[in-house]
């Protein structure tokens, strides 16, 4: 951890500057106290690195869990029972790690994961647009509740975020565009308050974190409701958080490993242990659920981070900010954080993602689209389950249609060849090919090198039995039909 202190301290500062507005913004997007986002960031920096063996990933509250938190806080009746669900989720992640189940995250189809992230991005944008306009309600309340000052700050923030790469300041690694937006917006809000009554922001347009010394801050934090452990809804919420957080963590860690200039590998099961411990800690302290986060981890790599010390430095700086800079944090306008989150949301559901799924064909596009629709209509876990079922359905369809290829050679012999394993789902396609065989023809069936299960062997055996009565000559290679009897008329 301490092999490259100079590089890691510098990278830790950069990550802190990226993480501060994101921790606050994600908490605001989740409609929970902003301090809960900061607590999650602190725990992600001060707990995960001492257990994880991922050298460059940085953990904290994730935009990918925003829709889960929004739904579950309302469903469970408040932040306190939700924190209990976070503790349960952490315990489940520890169990996942002990059982070495990290490798099973690969089961979820890529199209479903992309659909899940796109749906989360759409949810973030929908929820943050009213905040950008200074409205306290939903999209329908924007026309009647738009605040000129909040809208001006939000529009300027988006302009800075999207125009940043075109400026010379983009070359400075220590400057985060999100942090620049926060500073500029805070200064602008202060000027509005002194110069223009129409543009002046009200108290509910600002971040609100508790102030005071360490003891007072600790007393002001939300607490888990221990009685909620006995409610089935809390456990369902905990399972949802554990599954989604584990998937997002493992995907982020894999992505960061590919960015690692030293090409190191992060043990997935160890990562689940680290994330589970951190989530139990965060839930007990009043923080949001934690995952490894690709935005902060990418900033760590870009800033020259080498070991886990950079994540620790970022966590320490977040702690210092909460304890000593609460008054400054409370002068940050919510509109600028909404702009930061809208950019994050749009990155999750950018048009290029949709174009790529269209290019990949219907077997990738439909599970992707079904997952998005299901997540938006139901909730994240149910939507992912629907998407996985849809993905499995398309895999079964592909196998049933394309397990075999057939063509007639120059001598008129029908050549039927297996190009993938022949299983029960392949039977409709195989039967369809065999139905094309006319009386008196010659047929060659080649299963060399492929696994052929008993169901398919039974179909072939049945065809051979019928062929004897139809003057069809059948040659079978690569398939053992010993002791296989036909399953009835073909």
ABEGO torsion letter per residue (X at the ends): XAABAAAAAAAAAAAAAAAAAAAAAAAAAAGBBAAAAAAAAAAAAAAAAAABABAABBBEBBAAAAAAAAAAAAAAGEAAAAAAAAAAAAAAAAAAAAAGAAAAAAABBAAAAAAAAAAAAAAAAAAAAAAAAGBABBAAAAAAABBAAAAAAAAAAAAAAAAAAABAAAABAABBAAAAAAAAAAAAAAAAAAABAAABBBAAABBBBBBEBAAAAAAABBBBBAAAAABAAAAAAAAAAAAAAAAAAAAAAAAAAAABAAGBBBBAAAAAAAAAAAAAAAAAAGBBBBBBBAAAAAAAAAAGBABAAAAAAAAAAAAAAAAAAAAAAAABBAAAAAAAAAAAAAAAABAAAAAAAAAAEAAAAAAAAAAAAAAAABBAAAAAAAAAAAAAAAAAAAAAAAABBBBBBAAGBBBBBBABBBBAAAAAAAAAAAAABBBGBBBBBBABGBBBBAAAAAAAAAAAAAAAAAGBBBBBBGBBABGBBBAEBX
